[in-house]
Amino acid sequence: MSRALNINATQDHVIAACAKRKVAISAIEALQSGGTRVVMNNADDTAIIMKAYGSKVIRGGVTRTPTRMGRL
């Protein structure tokens, strides 16, 4: 199982949900296509958040925001 989830919720909501469940976040970013991509530290924590969000977990492709500039 991947440690990353794409969730149809704001970053603040995802951060609060993880804090409530004592799940550490490795990385988090807003998705250009809407929602939030969050990476947990291990697969067990990912399963906890996946269960908490249920149908709000985005299945399929998403558009991520570029974080680095290409070569000049």
N, C-alpha and C positions, 0 to 999 in steps of 0.2 A: 504494500500500500504506500502511495506517495504521502509525504508529509504536508503537501500543499493542498489547499482547498480554495475554490472560488465561491464566494457567498454573496447572495443578493441582499446585502445590508451595508450600512456605512461602516467606515473604519472605527468610529467611536463605539458603535454597537458591538462590533466584533471584539474589540479590546475589552469592553465591559463584560461580555459573555465569557471570555477566556479568564478574566480576573475572578469572576464569580465561581468558576469551576477549578481555579488554581492551575490553569494550563498556561505554560510559558510560550511566548511567541518568539520565533526565530527571526521572521521578517514579515512585513505587512506593506501593502501598497494598494492604492485606489486603481481600479481597472478603468481603462478608457471607455470600454463598452458598458460600464455601469457595474457597481458592486465592489467587492474587496477581495483581493488575493491575500491569503494568510498562510504562513508556513510555521508549523509547530516543530518542537524539538524531537519528537518521536511519534511513531505510528499510533501508539496507544492514545496519546493526547489528541491526535487527529481524529480518531474514531469517536472520542467524547464530543468534540465540537461538531462532527458530522451528524451525530445523533441529535444533538441539541438543535441544529438548524434544519434538519430534515429536508423538506421540499425546497428550502431556500438555497440549498447547495446547487450551484450552477453546474450542469452536466454539459459537456460539449465544449466547443471552442469559445474563447474570449479574446478581446483585444487588450493587450497590456500596454501600458505607457512606457515608451522608451526611457531608459535610465542613463544611457551613455551615448555620447556623440560618436558617430562613425569616424573613420579615418579621414583626415584632412588631406 
